[in-house]
Amino acid sequence: MCLILISAIMAVLFFYMGLLNNDGSRVFYVVLPYVLQFLPIAYTVMSSVSLYPKDILTVVQYEKSYVRIKASGTWILILSIAGSIGDIIYIFGKYGNKIELELTFLICNFAMAILAIIILRIHNRIKFKIITRDG
């Protein structure tokens, strides 16, 4: 249940970051990591929802939920750090007019990275029992 909640918070945070309309969102090295986060966040939401009600998973369900959560969480972490670095470069380059919006975008990127770390920590604690066809 925590995975669903955290992935929903990430989706809302992603949407909020898009609505900020900061000056850095018009720069390639800031906006590219942000835009590329869409798919990992979408996959995390879908995988978390499909993982939750199941006690027994088939191999395909295991691949599309459990394994995908780890890959998506890793990519969200990488991309949010890359976006943070790009925004820090943009801020220190004194290109932006509204520093408040840039700092809000940066804090949201840091929050996204922290949520990705939490997802990966929860993912590592999930245990499965392997059942073979033989019984």
BELMO-V855310 format. One line per field, one symbol per residue. phi: phi as a letter, one per 40 degrees, with the letter a starting at -180 (. if undefined). burial: + if it has 24 or more other ideal C-beta (glycine too) atoms within 12 Angstrom, else -. Layout:
phi=???
burial=???
//
This chain:
phi=.cccccccccccccccccccfccccbbdcccccccccdcccccccccccccccccbbcccccccbccccccccccccccccccccccccccccfcccbccccccccccccccccccccccccdcccbbbcbccch
burial=--++-++-+++-++--+--+-+-++----++-++-+++-++-+++-++-++-------------++-+++++++++++++++++-+++-++----+----++-+++++++++++++-+++-++--+---------
//
